Amino acid sequence: MLTTYEEIEAEWERLAANLGPKCPPEGKATVTAWMQHTAKLPVTARCMHCGGLMSITDYGESWTVSCPCGRSKDTIKGL
């Protein structure tokens, strides 16, 4: 389990390298925010559009990750 911001950043870099050009630009903020949340760290990931902090809504087995402007929003399920 990832427990530090550094481990989360390294994991994001590994995931992005595996996805290559299929990785959407908003992906970093969304996935990093989710990983920070699941590690029980304060979320520091910011939207690339508005610069606002990403927020997580936890539904138990799914999560909505969003930003203040709404342009970076995604749902993560089944992890």
N, C-alpha and C positions, 0 to 999 in steps of 0.2 A: 504494500500500500504506500502511496506517495504521501509524504508528511511535511515537506518543506516547499517553499516557493521555488527553490533551485531545482528540486526534483521534478516539479510540475513543469517548469520551463523546458527542462531536458526532455521530458516525455512528449511535450508538444512538438519540439523540434524533430523528434524521432517519428511521430505520427505524420507531421507535415512532409517530411522527406519521403515517407512511404506513399502518401497520397499524390505527391507531385503536383502537376497542374490541375488535378481534380479538386484540390483544396480551395474552398472559397475564401476570399480575403477576410470575411467576418468570422471564419472558423476559429482563429486564434483566440479572440476574446470570448467566444461562446464556450469552447472546450476548456480553456484555461479557467474561466469563472466556475464552470461545473466541477473541475478537478479541485479547485480551491475549496469550494463548498463541501464536497465529499470528504476532503481532508480536514474539515472543520476549521479551516483558516478563514480569516476575514477576506472577503472577495476584493481584490485590487484590480482585476481586469477592467479595462475601459473600452467603450465603443469606439471604433475607428471613425465613425461619422460625427458623433456629438461630443465625444470625450467623457461622457457620463459613465459612472460605475455601472457595471452589469449587475443585475439582480437575479436571484434564483427563487422560483416557486417550486417547492418540493411536494410531490404527490405520492411519495412512497416508492413506487416503481417507475415513475417518470418525473421529469423535471422540465420546467419552462425557464429558459434563460433569455433575458431581455434587457434593453437599455432604456433610458428616458425618452429618446426620440422614436423608438420603435423600429428603427431600420435594422438593428441587429437583434433578431428574435428567432429562437429555434426551440424545438422540443426534443428532448433526449429520452428514449424509452428502452426498457429491457436490458439495462446494464447492471 
